[in-house]
């Protein structure tokens, strides 16, 4: 363990990247499991040990969890704060069963892969947002209903981004709007300049998303669509 700290029974445990020592999980750590008892360290790091359960299922308070969120990934902001948002949190597992409002059984295993692991830079969006070149490579987690995400005009050097629904089932309309001279090309959807790509609100699930890549002078290419997306 790190020096002079306490890990309480049932708390999420993380490893400090720089030292490999255990501590109460922070958003900068690697999740390794849940403490099986209370553990207190002395003044010297690396002397005292902590025992953890590395895999299994545990009932956790998960902010915003609803009955429609079974299967969704769960993230920890610290050793006892959990949510369904990948922004500012460490991936710990998946919702196995919904219990009641904001309470769920979570299946956990440090070996599980974070579904959003390909997007280490993540940003929550609670209103309309206009993207620019510095937003290349980001995941945008949309929590505002009817917030429009406006894409930058196609130009050399732009990278891809992912835009995902962060609301519970049927609550968030996601609209992706290209520049007037650009189109968004997607499977089975017509490529027309200045036409929005829209996630249908009535069937929108948390985690539905589009991955957009810089295409050519015509516009963007949607390389992945999860959920029901339509053109304006």
Backbone as a ProteinNet text record, in pm:
[ID]
protein_1_A
[PRIMARY]
XXXXXXXXXXXXXXXXXXXXXXXXXXXXXXXXXXXXXXXXXXXXXXXXXXXXXXXXXXXXXXXXXXXXXXXXXXXXXXXXXXXXXXXXXXXXXXXXXXXXXXXXXXXXXXXXXXXXXXXXXXXXXXXXXXXXXXXXXXXXXXXXXXXXXXXXXXXXXXXXXXXXXXXXXXXXXXXXXXXXXXXXXXXXXXXXXXXXXXXXXXXXXXXXXXXXXXXXXXXXXXXXXXXXXXXX
[TERTIARY]
82.2	0	86.8	23.1	89.7	105.2	185.9	210.5	91.6	66.7	-26.5	-163.7	-229.2	-362.7	-446.2	-576.9	-669.8	-756.8	-770.5	-863	-973.5	-1095.4	-1206.7	-1263.3	-1322.1	-1381.9	-1486.3	-1478.9	-1572.5	-1535.7	-1429.4	-1387.6	-1316.2	-1330.2	-1254.2	-1107.5	-1020.6	-876	-808.7	-715.7	-638.9	-491	-416.9	-271.1	-218	-122.6	-56.7	39.4	24.7	108.4	256.8	292.2	433.6	504.8	428.2	492.6	441.8	321.8	262.7	199.9	193.6	135.4	-16.2	-85.4	-231.2	-275	-394.7	-456.3	-605.6	-684.3	-823.5	-827.4	-906.2	-904.3	-925	-845	-866.6	-882.1	-923.7	-946.2	-817.2	-702.5	-573.2	-514.3	-585.2	-529.5	-581.2	-521.7	-573.8	-655.7	-778	-865.4	-816.1	-808.1	-761.9	-859.6	-970.4	-1067.8	-1124.1	-1195.4	-1257.7	-1195.2	-1170.4	-1104	-1191.6	-1131.4	-1204.3	-1213.3	-1148.2	-1152.9	-1090.8	-1094	-1025.9	-874.8	-797.2	-651.7	-591.9	-498.2	-433.3	-283.3	-220.1	-75.4	-3.3	122.6	205.2	269.1	379.3	443.5	533.1	554.1	642.9	562.6	575.1	502.5	561.3	476.1	522.1	545.1	510.1	531.2	403.9	294.3	167.1	93.4	18.3	-50.9	-201.3	-269.6	-414.9	-464.4	-568.2	-627.6	-753	-769.6	-884	-952.6	-1080.5	-1152.9	-1140.4	-1080.7	-1046.4	-1159.5	-1248	-1357.1	-1479.8	-1595.9	-1721.1	-1830.2	-1924.8	-2035.4	-2060.1	-2089.7	-2110	-2221.5	-2301.6	-2406.5	-2346.5	-2365.7	-2305.4	-2407.3	-2389.3	-2469.1	-2413.4	-2490	-2444.2	-2533.7	-2479.7	-2557.3	-2625.8	-2756.6	-2831.6	-2871.5	-2832.5	-2862.3	-3012.6	-3059	-3200.2	-3213.1	-3334.7	-3356.9	-3314.1	-3307.8	-3266.4	-3115	-3039.6	-2893.9	-2820	-2891.2	-2823.2	-2727.1	-2602.8	-2500.3	-2412.9	-2450.9	-2371.6	-2244.3	-2136.2	-2014.2	-2030.3	-1957.8	-1962.9	-1823	-1820.1	-1693	-1690.9	-1570.6	-1552.9	-1472.6	-1526.4	-1452.5	-1355.6	-1389	-1300.3	-1339.3	-1301.3	-1319.5	-1462.8	-1555.8	-1695	-1796	-1756.1	-1843.9	-1847.5	-1968.5	-1980.8	-2087.6	-2063.5	-2160	-2148.2	-2233.4	-2232.3	-2159.3	-2099.4	-2027.1	-1878.8	-1819.9	-1676.3	-1588.8	-1650.5	-1574.3	-1523.8	-1392.3	-1333.2	-1341.3	-1361	-1371.6	-1286.1	-1270.2	-1194.7	-1293.5	-1279	-1369.1	-1352.9	-1468	-1462.6	-1541.9	-1641.6	-1720.6	-1849.1	-1945.7	-2070.7	-2190.8	-2298.7	-2422.8	-2476.4	-2484.1	-2542.2	-2692.1	-2732.8	-2874.9	-2906.8	-3021.5	-3070.8	-3146.8	-3124.6	-3188.4	-3299.6	-3264.6	-3359.8	-3294.1	-3360.3	-3306.2	-3161.9	-3072.3	-2930.6	-2863.5	-2911.4	-2851.5	-2849.7	-2731.5	-2718.2	-2615.8	-2631.5	-2530.8	-2433.5	-2305.7	-2202.3	-2108.5	-2092.5	-1994.2	-1860	-1756.9	-1628.1	-1515.4	-1411	-1290.3	-1188	-1071.4	-970.9	-929	-957	-921	-1021.5	-1139.4	-1237.1	-1178.7	-1211.7	-1165.9	-1268.6	-1220.7	-1306.5	-1363.5	-1496.8	-1554	-1515.1	-1481.6	-1439.7	-1288.9	-1215.1	-1070.8	-995.9	-1056.6	-990.5	-992.8	-1068.9	-1084.8	-1042.6	-911.8	-865.7	-902.3	-927.1	-966.8	-1117.6	-1187.9	-1333.9	-1389.6	-1498	-1554	-1705.5	-1761.3	-1906.5	-1961	-2073.9	-2136.4	-2280.8	-2312.6	-2446.6	-2522.1	-2472.8	-2538.4	-2484.4	-2531.7	-2479.3	-2329.5	-2256	-2111	-2061.2	-1972.6	-1906.8	-1765	-1731.7	-1599.5	-1499.4	-1371.4	-1264.5	-1153.6	-1043.1	-934.8	-878.5	-884	-830.5	-919.6	-1034.6	-1124	-1102.9	-1008.1	-976.3	-929.9	-977.5	-935.6	-1012.8	-1118.1	-1194.8	-1323.4	-1370.3	-1504.5	-1590.9	-1705.7	-1799.3	-1921.3	-1945	-2052	-2168.3	-2275.1	-2381.1	-2491.3	-2513	-2615.1	-2731.9	-2722.2	-2827.4	-2920	-3049.7	-3146	-3144.8	-3137.9	-3144.9	-3024.9	-2914.9	-2793.1	-2728.8	-2701.6	-2644.9	-2492.7	-2427.7	-2282.2	-2246.2	-2180.1	-2143.4	-1998.8	-1977.5	-1844.2	-1767.8	-1635.1	-1555.9	-1558.1	-1538.4	-1530.3	-1412.4	-1432	-1327.6	-1200.8	-1086.9	-957.4	-850.1	-736.3	-625.1	-581.9	-548	-497.8	-602	-730.6	-833.9	-831.7	-853.5	-864.2	-1008.4	-1029	-1163.4	-1209.1	-1337	-1392.3	-1510.4	-1553	-1670.7	-1771.6	-1898.3	-2007	-2107.8	-2133.3	-2213.6	-2326.4	-2435.9	-2550.3	-2519.7	-2530.3	-2503.1	-2626.6	-2745.2	-2869.1	-2936.1	-3028.2	-3102.3	-3195.3	-3254.3	-3329	-3436.5	-3433	-3537.6	-3540.8	-3429.3	-3431.6	-3343.2	-3250.6	-3155	-3155	-3182.7	-3170.4	-3031.5	-2955.6	-2821.2	-2823	-2778.5	-2773.4	-2630.6	-2577.9	-2442.8	-2456.3	-2406	-2428.4	-2296.9	-2286.2	-2164.5	-2168.8	-2055.6	-2052.1	-2134.9	-2172.3	-2264.2	-2213.2	-2081.6	-2025.7	-1983.9	-2012.8	-1970	-2089.8	-2062.2	-2162.2	-2107.3	-2196.3	-2155.4	-2194.6	-2096.1	-2119.4	-2132.5	-2239.8	-2264.1	-2334.5	-2320.6	-2381.1	-2532.1	-2583.4	-2727.6	-2792.3	-2711.9	-2765.1	-2710.4	-2797.8	-2758.2	-2656.2	-2554.8	-2455.1	-2494.6	-2541.3	-2586	-2524.6	-2474	-2413.9	-2513.6	-2459.2	-2534.1	-2657.4	-2649	-2758.2	-2710.2	-2785.5	-2747.2	-2760.3	-2680.4	-2693.5	-2757.9	-2868.9	-2951.7	-2974.8	-2947.8	-2981	-3127.1	-3207.3	-3350.6	-3374.3	-3439.1	-3455.5	-3539.1	-3646.4	-3740.4	-3674.1	-3567.5	-3501.1	-3355.9	-3317.1	-3177.1	-3141.7	-3036.1	-2985.6	-2856.3	-2831.8	-2703.7	-2591	-2498.1	-2387.2	-2402.7	-2522.6	-2535.2	-2438.7	-2374.2	-2270	-2240.3	-2168.3	-2112.7	-1964.3	-1884.4	-1742	-1721.7	-1670	-1650.1	-1501.9	-1466.7	-1329.4	-1325.4	-1214.1	-1192.3	-1192.4	-1279.2	-1286	-1203.4	-1270.3	-1201.6	-1270.2	-1257.4	-1315.8	-1468	-1530.2	-1676	-1724.3	-1643.6	-1687.4	-1635.3	-1716.3	-1678.6	-1734.8	-1669.5	-1716.4	-1751	-1874.2	-1914.2	-1868	-1758.9	-1702.6	-1773.8	-1850.7	-1928.3	-2052.9	-2166.5	-2293.6	-2354.5	-2380	-2451	-2577.8	-2692.1	-2819.4	-2889	-3000.9	-3078.8	-3051.1	-2974	-2934.4	-3003.9	-3047.4	-3113.5	-3052.8	-3076.2	-3032.7	-3147.8	-3109.1	-3205.3	-3286
-119.5	0	126.2	238	366.5	396.2	491.8	524.6	597.6	568.5	644.9	662.1	550.9	557.4	441.3	449.1	343.1	307.2	178	127.2	53.7	98.6	40.9	-81.8	-169.8	-291.1	-254.6	-319.7	-295.9	-181.9	-108.2	5.1	-44.6	30.3	0.5	33.9	-53.1	-38.6	-11.2	84.2	115.6	99.3	85.9	83.6	214.2	272.6	394	354.8	413.9	375.8	393.3	500.4	532.5	439.5	378.8	298.8	155	130	-2.9	-28.3	72.7	56.2	73.2	2.3	8.8	127.2	178.2	284.9	288	364.3	382.7	438.8	380.6	412.6	561.8	617.5	751.5	739.6	848.1	844.5	833	842	828.9	688.7	597.4	465.6	358	239.7	118.4	41.5	9.8	-66.5	-209.6	-262.9	-401.2	-486.1	-428	-507	-430.7	-505.3	-446.1	-505.2	-420	-462.6	-561.3	-668.9	-771.2	-739.1	-633.3	-591.6	-454.4	-394.2	-265.6	-287.3	-204.1	-216.3	-78.2	-68.8	57.8	41.7	139.6	132.7	225.9	195.5	280.6	392.6	445	561.3	526.4	397	355.4	285.8	332.1	273.6	137.6	47.1	-81.2	-187.2	-159.4	-255.5	-333.8	-263.5	-327.3	-372	-481.3	-542.5	-521.7	-524.5	-519.2	-637.1	-701.3	-813.5	-765.9	-812.8	-769.2	-889.2	-871.9	-964.9	-910.1	-988.6	-936.4	-951.5	-1044.1	-1061.9	-1114.5	-1085.3	-1128.5	-1028	-1015.1	-920.7	-854.5	-725.9	-649.6	-548.2	-523.9	-423	-286.5	-190.3	-59.1	52	166.4	283.9	343.4	337.5	384.7	500.9	619.6	739	725.8	746.7	746.9	611.4	504	370.1	345.6	293.1	261.4	117.5	68.1	-71.7	-99.3	5.6	-10.6	-8.9	0.5	11.4	-119.5	-231.3	-360.8	-380	-415.4	-432.6	-311.6	-196.6	-74.7	-79.7	-19.9	-12.8	84.1	56.5	136.3	192	317.7	386.9	442.6	444.8	495	624.2	728.8	854	846.5	763	736.7	602.2	574.6	440.1	405.9	505.3	473	558.5	611.8	694.2	636.1	594.1	521.2	584.5	577	629.8	551.3	587.4	524.5	610.1	718.8	808.1	773.4	760.5	731.9	854.3	970.9	1094.9	1107.9	1112.3	1133.8	1015.3	896	778	663.1	563.1	441.7	328.2	256.3	145.1	33.2	-15.9	-124.9	-248.2	-233.7	-350.7	-311.9	-404.7	-386.3	-409.1	-337.5	-360	-498.2	-584.6	-717.4	-716	-642.3	-639.5	-505.4	-449.2	-326.9	-365	-293.3	-322.8	-223	-95.6	13	140.7	253.8	379.2	400.1	415.4	440.5	330.5	207.8	93.9	-25	-86.3	-195.2	-296.9	-419.7	-523.8	-513.3	-497.8	-475.9	-595.4	-652.8	-759.5	-695	-733.9	-666.2	-766.2	-719.9	-798	-702.6	-685.2	-596	-636.9	-760.9	-806	-762	-715.2	-665.6	-545.6	-535.4	-421.5	-307.9	-188.3	-70.7	-52.1	-52	-34	98.2	198	327.7	345.2	236.8	244.7	304.1	299.5	356.6	508.8	566.6	712.4	760.8	775.6	814.1	957.9	1043.8	1182.3	1191.1	1217.7	1211.3	1339.5	1386.1	1514.6	1505	1550.6	1554.6	1680.6	1665.8	1778.5	1789.6	1899.4	1918.7	2029.9	2067.9	2169.5	2158.8	2245.9	2246.4	2278.2	2221	2241.8	2244.3	2337.1	2343.9	2291.5	2188.3	2126.5	2201.3	2184.1	2239.2	2136.5	2176.1	2081.5	2020.2	2092.7	2041	1933.5	1910.7	1806.4	1672.2	1665.6	1538.6	1438	1314.6	1209.1	1201.1	1281.7	1282.8	1200.7	1157.1	1102.4	1209	1239	1334.4	1259.5	1275.6	1205.5	1303	1284.1	1383.2	1353.2	1447.4	1428.9	1525.1	1620	1719.5	1678.4	1681.8	1652	1763.6	1724	1816.9	1910.3	1878.3	1956.1	1920.8	2019.1	1996.4	2002	1900.6	1896.9	1938.5	2052.1	2104.4	2069.6	2007.4	1963.2	2075.8	2076.1	2174.8	2141.4	2242.5	2218.2	2126	2037.9	1943.2	2018.1	1972.7	2032.2	1928	1943.5	1852.1	1858.3	1742.3	1736.2	1704.6	1707.7	1672.8	1522.7	1485.2	1344.9	1306.4	1185.3	1137.6	1173.7	1147	1163.7	1069	1048.8	966.5	1052.3	1037.1	1112.7	1011.5	1011.7	906.8	964.7	891.4	927.3	889.9	987.8	962.8	960	962.3	963.4	828.4	809.8	683.6	668	551.6	513.7	617	660.7	746.6	888.3	939.4	1072.8	1175.3	1132.6	1226.6	1215.7	1327.3	1338.9	1392.7	1319.3	1361.4	1399.9	1520.9	1570	1611.6	1558.5	1591.4	1668.2	1790.7	1880.6	1914	1884.2	1919.5	2063.9	2113.8	2245.4	2243.7	2361.3	2371.5	2300	2297.7	2237	2091.8	2036.4	1900.4	1807.2	1678.3	1575.7	1475.8	1394.4	1282.5	1154.9	1077.8	954.7	839.5	761.5	649.4	537.5	415.1	298.5	315	298.4	301.6	436.5	542.8	677.6	766.9	841.9	924.2	1029.6	1048	1150.6	1279.6	1377.5	1506.1	1616.3	1720.1	1831.5	1894.9	1937.3	2017.5	1946	1814	1737.3	1672.7	1694.2	1642.8	1491.1	1432.6	1292.1	1290.5	1216.7	1228.1	1090.6	1080.9	960.9	970.3	874	876.6	871.1	972.6	984.8	871.7	832	735.3	602.3	566.8	438.4	455.1	577.3	604.1	536	458.6	393.6	461.2	454.5	503.8	424.1	493.3	427.9	420.3	446.7	456.3	564.4	540.8	635.9	629.8	730.4	733.1	764.9	696.3	726.6	792	913.4	990.1	1003.3	979.7	997	1098.6	1168.8	1261.3	1180.9	1215.1	1143.7	1212.5	1279	1355.6	1490.7	1554.3	1687.2	1685.6	1569.3	1560.6	1574.5	1527.9	1536.9	1424.5	1386.5	1287.4	1149.4	1047	909.2	855.6	804.7	738.3	593.2	561.1	426.6	328.4	380.6	293.5	367.5	298.5	351.2	248.8	288.1	201.8	274.2	211.6	276	305.5	374.5	407.8	551.3	566	696.7	721.9	844.2	882.7	1013.4	1042.1	1170.4	1271.3	1396.7	1506.3	1504.8
0	0	0	-40.5	-24.3	125.5	158.3	298.7	360.1	487.1	570.6	507.7	480.5	420.6	471.9	448.4	487.2	368	343.7	242.1	316.8	301.9	376.1	305.7	383	327.9	222.9	107.8	-0.2	-92	-58.9	-142.3	-267.3	-376	-496.8	-473.2	-521.5	-500.2	-633.9	-631.7	-751.6	-728.6	-838.4	-832.8	-889.9	-819.1	-866.3	-978.1	-1094.6	-1209.1	-1180.5	-1112.4	-1094.3	-997.8	-903.5	-798.5	-791.3	-842.7	-830.2	-694.8	-607.9	-474.8	-479.9	-391.7	-383.8	-299.2	-330.9	-252.6	-285	-208.4	-247.9	-390.5	-474.9	-617.6	-642.4	-733.7	-786.8	-937.6	-1000.4	-1145.3	-1225.1	-1156.9	-1225.2	-1213.7	-1144	-1114.6	-1209.2	-1194.6	-1258.4	-1155.1	-1191.3	-1101.6	-1091.3	-964.5	-946.2	-865.8	-817.7	-744.8	-625.8	-539.1	-420.5	-294.8	-197.5	-74.1	2.6	53.3	128.3	277.4	319.8	460.1	472.3	591.5	610.3	624.3	557.3	560.7	583.6	679.2	712.4	696.9	634.3	613.6	710.3	732	816.6	736.8	787	726.7	608.6	585	476.3	367.8	244.2	131.9	95	51.1	0.2	105.4	231.2	339.3	368.3	382.5	417.1	291.5	306.6	193.7	205.9	91.7	88.1	6.2	55.5	-17	-89.2	-213.6	-293.6	-357.5	-383.4	-470	-611.2	-698.7	-830.5	-932	-910.7	-1008	-936.1	-994.6	-933.5	-962.4	-872.4	-886.4	-751.7	-754.6	-631.9	-655.2	-552	-561.3	-529.1	-620.9	-606.9	-632.1	-567.9	-603.6	-732.7	-839.8	-970.8	-1013.3	-1013.5	-1045.6	-1180.9	-1183.1	-1307.9	-1361.2	-1295.2	-1347.9	-1352.2	-1465.2	-1484.9	-1532.2	-1535.5	-1573.2	-1716.5	-1799.1	-1938.5	-1956.2	-1846.6	-1855.9	-1831.7	-1825.2	-1810.3	-1927.6	-1896.1	-1997.4	-2019	-1962.5	-1979.4	-1894.1	-1941.8	-1861.9	-1745.2	-1637	-1514.6	-1487	-1441.2	-1416.7	-1274.4	-1216.6	-1080.2	-1083.4	-1017.9	-1004.1	-886.7	-787.5	-674.2	-615.4	-491.7	-437.5	-401.7	-401.9	-369.6	-447.7	-564.3	-647.7	-787.9	-831.1	-957.1	-1046.2	-1176.5	-1272	-1402.4	-1498	-1630.5	-1732.7	-1687.4	-1777.6	-1780.5	-1899.7	-1907.9	-1887.1	-1867.5	-1853.7	-1710.6	-1693.3	-1561.9	-1468.4	-1522.4	-1437.9	-1487	-1400.3	-1431.5	-1454.3	-1562.9	-1594	-1492.7	-1438.5	-1341.3	-1383.7	-1470.2	-1508.2	-1579.3	-1577.3	-1650.3	-1558.1	-1585.3	-1511.1	-1545.6	-1444.3	-1464.4	-1437.8	-1333.8	-1296.9	-1232.1	-1270.8	-1207.4	-1081.7	-973.3	-845.1	-816.1	-816.4	-793.5	-842.9	-824.6	-875.5	-829.4	-926.6	-899.5	-817.6	-827.9	-757.7	-853	-866.7	-963.6	-916.6	-965.6	-947.4	-1064	-1031.6	-1132.3	-1136.9	-1254.5	-1274.4	-1303.5	-1229.3	-1242.1	-1262.2	-1328.3	-1350.9	-1412.5	-1351.8	-1410.1	-1551.7	-1588.5	-1722.4	-1828.6	-1787.2	-1883.9	-1958.5	-2086	-2166.7	-2159.5	-2141.5	-2141.9	-2282.3	-2299.9	-2433.3	-2499.2	-2418.2	-2471.6	-2462.5	-2448.9	-2431.2	-2548.3	-2666.9	-2785	-2783.8	-2688.1	-2681	-2542.6	-2518.9	-2384.9	-2346.7	-2444.8	-2415.7	-2431.8	-2320.4	-2318.6	-2260.8	-2319.5	-2277.7	-2269.1	-2157.9	-2142.4	-2208.7	-2278.1	-2346.6	-2299.1	-2232.1	-2177.2	-2249.5	-2367.1	-2447.9	-2589.8	-2678.9	-2814.6	-2812.3	-2908	-2910.9	-3055.2	-3083.6	-3213.4	-3199.2	-3275.1	-3266.2	-3353	-3319.8	-3402	-3414.8	-3476.3	-3503.3	-3375.5	-3263.5	-3137.7	-3075.6	-3134	-3083.4	-3152.7	-3245.1	-3309.4	-3204.7	-3216.7	-3125.7	-2996.6	-2981.2	-2856.4	-2868.3	-2751.6	-2736.6	-2670.9	-2731.8	-2675.1	-2622.5	-2492.6	-2421.5	-2404.7	-2482.7	-2493.9	-2391.8	-2300.7	-2197.3	-2213.1	-2306.6	-2325.2	-2438.6	-2412.9	-2518	-2622.3	-2749.2	-2863	-2873.1	-2809.7	-2827.8	-2961.6	-3044.2	-3176.9	-3170.4	-3226.8	-3237.4	-3378.9	-3393.7	-3525.1	-3556.1	-3670.8	-3710.2	-3778.2	-3766.2	-3840.9	-3989.8	-4072.7	-4216.4	-4245.7	-4342.4	-4378.7	-4417.6	-4362.4	-4393.4	-4367.7	-4432.4	-4408.9	-4263.2	-4208.1	-4071.9	-3967.2	-4003.8	-3907.4	-3879.8	-3753.9	-3717.6	-3690.9	-3641.2	-3614.3	-3473.6	-3448.9	-3315	-3299.9	-3177.5	-3149.5	-3075	-3110.3	-3048.3	-2997.5	-2864.7	-2802.3	-2719.1	-2714	-2630.6	-2485.8	-2395.7	-2254.5	-2167.6	-2228.5	-2152.1	-2149	-2055.4	-2045.8	-2165.8	-2178.2	-2298.5	-2333.5	-2460.5	-2513.2	-2460.5	-2408.1	-2346.4	-2415.5	-2500.6	-2558.8	-2711.1	-2777.4	-2922.3	-2954.1	-3034.5	-3072.5	-3219.8	-3249.3	-3386.8	-3419.6	-3530.3	-3575.7	-3706.8	-3707.5	-3820.4	-3891	-4021.1	-4094.8	-4143.1	-4192.6	-4254.5	-4382.6	-4429.8	-4543.3	-4667.9	-4688.7	-4809.7	-4789.2	-4671.7	-4639.3	-4625	-4637.3	-4612.5	-4511.5	-4457.6	-4372	-4445.7	-4484.3	-4558.3	-4459.8	-4473.2	-4382.3	-4457.4	-4408.1	-4472.4	-4483.9	-4607.1	-4635.9	-4607.3	-4595.2	-4576.9	-4687.6	-4751.2	-4865.1	-4824.3	-4909.3	-4885.9	-4955	-4876.2	-4929.6	-4845.2	-4912	-4839.3	-4742.2	-4626.9	-4530	-4475.1	-4459.4	-4399.9	-4270.4	-4162.6	-4031.4	-4024.4	-3936.3	-3898.1	-3760.2	-3744.4	-3624.5	-3560.9	-3430.9	-3355	-3312	-3353.5	-3324.8	-3174	-3120.2	-2975.9	-2916.3	-2984.5	-2927.3	-2893.5	-2965.2	-2942.2	-2898.8	-2864.8	-2828.6	-2696.7	-2698	-2577.4	-2531.9	-2402.5	-2352.4	-2418.9	-2479.2	-2547.8	-2698.3	-2752.1	-2897.6	-2946.4	-3059.6	-3099.5	-3248.6	-3293.5	-3428.2	-3416.3	-3496.8	-3509	-3644.7	-3644.2	-3766.6	-3797.2	-3922.8	-3967.4	-4080.1	-4090.9	-4201.6	-4331.2	-4422.9	-4550.1	-4656.5	-4749.3	-4852.8	-4863.5	-4976.1	-4991.3	-4977.4	-4995.4	-4984.5	-4840.7	-4744.8	-4606.7	-4519.9	-4419.5	-4319.7	-4354.8	-4301.1	-4316	-4178	-4162.8	-4038.5	-4047.8	-3977.3	-3985.7	-3893.5	-3798.6	-3710.2	-3664.4	-3671	-3620.6	-3527	-3403	-3308.1	-3268	-3287.8	-3264	-3395.8	-3389	-3509.2	-3549.7	-3655	-3706.5	-3840	-3861.1	-3987.3	-4035.5	-4164.7	-4221.2	-4213.7	-4199.4	-4200	-4329.3
[MASK]
++++++++++++++++++++++++++++++++++++++++++++++++++++++++++++++++++++++++++++++++++++++++++++++++++++++++++++++++++++++++++++++++++++++++++++++++++++++++++++++++++++++++++++++++++++++++++++++++++++++++++++++++++++++++++++++++++++++++

